[in-house]
Amino acid sequence: MSSATGTVIETEEHRALRAAVAALGQRYGREYLAKTAREGGHPVELWAEAAKLGYLGVNLPEQYGGGGGGIAELSLVLEELGAAGCPLLMMVVSPAICGTVIARFGTEQQKQAWLPGLADGSRTMAFGITEPDAGSNSHRITTTARRDGDDWVISGRKVFISGVDIADATLIVGRTEDARTGSLKPCLFIVPRDAPGFTRSAIDMELQAAEKQFELVLDEVRLPAEALVGDEDAGLLQLFAGLNPERIMTAAFAIGMGRHALAKAVDYAQTRQVWKQPIGAHQAVAHPLAQAHIELELARLMMQKAAHLYDAGDDTGAGEAANMAKYAAAEACVRAVDQSVHTLGGNGLTREYGLASLITASRVARIAPVSREMILNYVSHQTLGLPKSY
């Protein structure tokens, strides 16, 4: 099934990038990723090849080894890998969140130390914001950072943090001590994987994925002054510089997964014959697949709008659009996966066709990095001007 390329709003370079990434994805595919996950490994071959071709760092500045593009290009890469059945979840975290934050707010030393490695795939960085007791309320983050001479000392816990086992460091969101007065003042710190007092434990997930989830404990982790990214008083500006790309990339992840499932269903509906005709000839089969396709295309348009606004420097406009894109993409993905499974019937639950595991995976975009209910809260309050409900 061919993908719509959005000829009106995508450049020739974007279309060429789509085709090139799609070709890379087809060389690996769903079975490669599923086998990697079953064996407890990581998609190192695909990661390395994507890096070598310049796809991982396409959003990072050219002067630090990146492609000089933006989130528009990086989301395109993730979507096409997802459509091929082999999305790289760490793309959301390492180049999109951490790379963007360091590129925008990091010191020159931090940029030189991290961006070339993030761009060529030789270094990866995880992102730690979620806490056991804070949920979606970032104002309740209790991980604290206090000064001790020239150093910072950090203590706290994080949960559902992806890829910490393979990341060279984790970008940790903490709060300075005076944030206990009630005003949110998040700060971001680069915490090396082997920092004393920084421990991790794997969370046993039903989700079949190569990237593992971890609970982190920071017990009086001492860091040098240069571990702080950006300005201690910049607060939410720096935090959302990473969170908006995360939402856009999650949308790309969901759209790619939905496209992958839908392509399998369309192929099956064209070839599976009952009563001497393909099952796709029946509207009861064809119409829900057409509807799923429409919803995925609409979600992609909002994702492209969000990426455009973000890359243009409109953080406020991008925040609204990124939330909407993430919401629309997650809903479209879940419906596309569900309909694809139903189209295949019993075959939709077999390992051979690879759709059953997507039933769980597709729900991730509804839950993370922010739930659909919190997005509806945001839109009703911030966009529509209704009274705040949370």
C-alpha positions in Angstrom: 0.0 0.0 0.0 1.5 3.3 -1.1 1.7 6.2 1.4 0.2 9.6 0.6 3.1 12.0 0.5 1.3 15.2 1.0 2.5 16.8 -2.2 1.0 20.2 -1.4 2.7 20.7 1.9 5.9 18.6 1.6 8.9 19.6 -0.3 10.7 17.5 -2.9 13.4 16.9 -0.3 10.8 15.6 2.2 9.4 13.2 -0.4 12.9 12.0 -1.2 13.6 11.5 2.5 10.4 9.5 2.9 11.3 7.2 0.1 14.8 6.7 1.3 13.7 5.9 4.9 11.0 3.7 3.7 13.5 1.7 1.7 15.7 1.3 4.8 12.7 0.2 6.9 11.7 -2.4 4.4 15.2 -4.0 4.7 14.5 -4.6 8.4 10.7 -4.7 9.0 8.5 -5.9 11.7 10.0 -9.4 12.2 13.5 -7.9 12.8 12.2 -5.7 15.6 9.9 -8.5 17.1 12.8 -11.0 17.1 15.1 -8.4 18.7 12.5 -7.8 21.4 11.9 -11.5 22.0 15.6 -12.1 22.5 16.0 -9.2 24.9 18.3 -7.3 22.5 18.3 -3.8 21.0 18.0 -2.8 17.3 21.6 -1.8 17.1 22.0 -2.7 13.4 19.0 -0.5 12.3 20.1 2.3 14.7 23.6 2.3 13.3 22.5 2.2 9.7 19.9 5.0 10.3 22.7 7.0 12.0 25.2 6.4 9.2 22.6 7.7 6.6 22.1 10.8 8.7 18.5 10.1 9.7 19.0 10.1 13.5 20.4 13.6 13.6 18.4 15.2 10.8 17.0 17.7 13.2 20.3 18.7 14.9 22.5 21.7 13.8 24.9 21.1 11.0 27.8 22.6 12.9 27.5 19.7 15.4 27.2 16.9 12.8 23.4 17.1 12.3 21.3 17.5 9.2 20.3 21.1 10.0 16.6 20.2 9.6 13.9 20.2 12.3 11.3 18.1 14.0 9.4 18.1 10.7 12.2 15.9 9.2 12.8 13.8 12.3 9.1 13.0 12.7 9.0 12.0 9.0 11.8 9.5 9.6 10.1 7.9 12.6 6.8 7.7 10.8 8.3 5.9 7.8 10.3 3.5 10.0 7.0 2.8 11.8 5.1 2.2 8.6 7.8 -0.4 7.7 7.2 -2.1 11.1 10.4 -1.1 12.8 10.1 2.2 14.6 12.9 3.3 16.8 11.4 4.5 20.1 14.7 6.0 21.3 14.4 8.5 18.4 11.7 10.2 20.4 14.0 10.5 23.4 17.5 10.9 22.3 17.6 13.3 19.3 14.1 14.8 19.6 13.9 15.6 23.3 17.4 15.7 24.6 19.1 16.8 21.4 16.6 19.6 20.9 17.0 20.8 24.5 20.8 20.8 24.4 20.8 22.4 21.0 18.6 25.2 22.1 19.7 25.8 25.7 22.9 23.9 26.3 26.3 25.5 26.8 28.9 25.3 24.0 30.7 22.7 26.0 27.5 20.6 26.3 26.7 21.0 22.6 30.2 19.8 21.6 30.1 17.0 24.1 26.7 15.6 23.1 25.3 16.7 19.8 27.8 15.0 17.5 27.3 11.7 19.3 23.5 12.0 19.3 23.6 12.9 15.6 25.8 9.9 14.5 24.2 7.5 16.9 27.3 6.7 18.9 25.8 8.3 22.0 22.2 8.1 23.3 20.4 10.0 26.1 17.3 9.0 28.0 14.8 11.5 29.5 13.5 11.3 33.0 10.4 13.4 34.0 7.7 11.0 35.1 7.4 10.2 38.8 5.5 7.5 40.8 3.4 10.1 42.7 3.2 13.0 40.2 1.4 11.3 37.3 0.6 13.9 34.7 1.0 16.8 37.2 4.5 18.1 36.6 3.9 20.6 39.3 4.2 17.7 41.8 7.6 16.6 40.8 9.5 15.9 44.0 13.0 15.2 42.6 15.0 18.0 44.0 18.4 19.6 43.3 20.3 21.6 45.8 23.6 23.4 45.6 26.5 22.2 47.6 29.4 24.5 46.8 29.9 24.4 43.1 28.1 21.0 42.8 24.5 20.0 42.5 23.1 17.2 44.6 20.0 15.5 43.3 17.6 13.1 45.1 14.3 11.6 43.9 12.6 8.8 41.9 11.5 8.4 38.3 9.4 5.8 36.7 8.6 4.5 33.1 11.9 5.9 31.8 12.8 4.3 28.4 16.2 3.0 27.4 18.2 3.9 30.5 20.2 0.7 30.2 21.6 1.7 26.8 21.8 5.5 27.3 25.1 7.1 28.1 23.2 9.6 30.3 19.7 10.6 31.4 18.4 14.1 31.1 16.7 14.4 34.5 13.9 16.9 35.3 14.2 18.1 38.9 13.2 21.1 40.9 15.4 23.5 42.8 14.7 23.5 46.6 12.8 26.8 46.6 10.2 25.3 44.3 8.7 23.8 47.5 7.1 27.2 48.1 4.6 26.3 45.3 6.1 27.9 42.2 7.3 25.4 39.6 10.9 25.9 38.7 12.1 22.8 36.8 15.7 22.4 36.0 17.3 19.8 33.7 20.5 17.9 34.6 22.6 15.5 32.6 23.2 12.5 34.8 25.8 9.9 33.5 24.7 6.3 33.6 27.4 5.4 36.1 27.0 8.3 38.5 27.3 7.1 42.1 23.8 6.9 43.7 22.0 6.6 40.4 20.4 3.2 40.2 17.8 1.6 37.9 15.5 -1.4 38.1 13.6 -2.8 35.1 9.8 -2.7 35.1 8.1 -5.9 34.0 5.9 -4.9 31.1 3.4 -6.8 29.0 4.4 -4.6 26.2 6.7 -6.3 23.8 9.4 -3.8 22.9 13.2 -3.7 22.5 13.3 -0.6 24.6 12.9 -1.5 28.3 11.2 0.7 30.9 12.9 1.5 34.2 12.3 2.9 37.6 15.2 5.2 38.7 16.4 6.2 42.1 18.7 9.2 42.6 20.2 9.0 46.1 22.2 12.1 46.7 23.7 12.1 43.2 26.5 14.6 43.1 27.0 16.4 39.8 29.4 19.2 38.7 28.0 22.6 38.0 28.2 22.0 34.2 25.6 19.2 34.5 22.9 21.8 34.6 21.4 22.4 31.1 20.6 26.0 30.3 19.4 28.7 32.8 18.3 27.7 36.3 15.5 30.2 36.1 14.3 29.5 32.6 11.9 26.9 34.0 9.0 25.9 31.8 10.4 27.3 28.6 13.2 24.8 28.6 11.0 22.0 29.7 8.5 22.4 26.9 11.2 22.8 24.4 11.6 19.1 24.9 8.0 18.1 25.6 6.5 19.5 22.4 8.9 17.6 20.2 8.1 14.5 22.3 4.3 14.9 21.5 5.0 15.4 17.8 7.3 12.4 17.7 4.7 10.3 19.6 2.2 11.2 16.9 4.7 10.1 14.2 5.2 6.8 16.1 1.4 6.3 16.2 0.8 7.2 12.6 3.6 4.9 11.4 2.2 2.0 13.4 -1.3 2.7 12.2 -0.1 2.7 8.6 1.8 -0.5 9.1 -1.3 -2.3 10.5 -3.5 -0.9 7.8 -1.2 -2.0 5.0 -1.3 -5.5 6.3 -5.1 -5.4 6.5 -5.5 -4.0 3.0 -3.2 -6.6 1.5 -5.2 -9.4 3.3 -8.5 -8.0 2.2 -7.3 -8.0 -1.4 -6.1 -11.5 -1.4 -8.3 -13.4 1.1 -11.2 -14.9 -0.8 -14.5 -16.1 0.6 -17.4 -17.1 -1.8 -15.1 -16.5 -4.8 -14.3 -12.9 -4.2 -11.9 -10.9 -2.0 -13.3 -10.0 1.4 -12.3 -6.4 0.6 -15.1 -6.3 -2.0 -17.6 -6.1 0.9 -18.3 -2.6 2.3 -18.4 -3.9 5.8 -14.7 -4.7 5.4 -13.7 -1.9 3.0 -15.3 1.1 4.6 -13.8 0.8 8.1 -10.3 0.5 6.5 -11.0 3.5 4.4 -12.1 5.4 7.5 -9.0 4.4 9.3 -6.9 5.6 6.4 -8.7 9.0 6.4 -8.2 9.4 10.1 -4.4 8.6 9.9 -4.1 11.2 7.0 -5.9 13.8 9.1 -3.7 13.1 12.1 -0.6 13.5 9.9 -1.7 16.9 8.7 -2.0 18.1 12.3 1.4 16.6 13.1 2.9 18.4 10.1 1.3 21.7 11.3 2.7 21.2 14.8 6.2 20.4 13.5 6.1 23.4 11.2 5.1 25.7 14.1 7.8 24.3 16.4 10.5 24.6 13.8 9.4 28.2 13.1 9.9 29.1 16.7 6.3 29.4 17.7 6.4 27.5 21.0 2.9 28.5 22.1 1.2 27.6 18.8 3.3 24.4 18.6 2.2 23.4 22.1 -1.5 23.5 21.2 -0.9 21.8 17.8 1.4 19.1 19.3 -1.2 18.1 21.8 -3.9 17.9 19.2 -1.6 15.9 16.9 -0.7 13.5 19.6 -4.4 13.0 20.5 -5.5 12.5 16.9 -2.7 10.2 16.0 -3.2 8.0 19.0 -6.9 7.6 18.4 -6.4 6.9 14.7 -3.7 4.4 15.5 -5.8 2.4 18.0 -8.7 2.3 15.6 -6.5 1.3 12.6 -4.9 -1.5 14.6 -8.2 -2.8 15.9 -9.8 -2.8 12.5 -6.8 -4.5 11.0 -6.9 -7.3 13.5 -10.7 -7.7 12.9 -10.1 -7.8 9.1 -7.7 -10.7 9.5 -10.0 -12.5 11.9 -8.2 -15.3 13.7 -5.0 -14.6 11.7 -5.0 -11.2 13.3 -4.0 -12.9 16.6 -1.2 -15.0 15.1 2.5 -14.3 15.4 2.9 -14.9 11.7 1.0 -11.7 10.8 2.4 -9.6 13.7 -0.6 -7.6 14.5 -1.6 -9.0 17.9 1.3 -7.3 19.7 0.3 -4.0 18.2 -3.0 -4.1 20.2 -1.0 -3.4 23.3 1.6 -1.1 21.6 -1.0 1.1 20.0 -2.3 2.0 23.5 1.0 3.5 24.4 0.3 6.6 22.4 -3.0 7.1 24.2 -1.2 7.0 27.6 2.2 8.5 27.0 3.7 11.0 27.2 0.5 12.6 28.3 -2.9 11.0 28.5 -5.7 11.9 26.1 -7.8 13.1 29.1 -5.1 15.6 30.0 -5.0 16.8 26.4 -8.8 17.3 26.5 -8.3 19.3 29.7 -5.7 21.4 28.0 -7.8 22.1 24.9 -11.0 22.8 26.8 -9.2 25.2 29.2 -6.4 26.8 27.1 -8.0 26.8 23.6 -11.8 27.1 24.4 -11.4 29.2 27.5 -13.6 26.9 29.6 -13.1 26.8 33.4 -10.2 24.8 34.5 -11.3 21.3 35.7 -8.0 20.0 37.2 
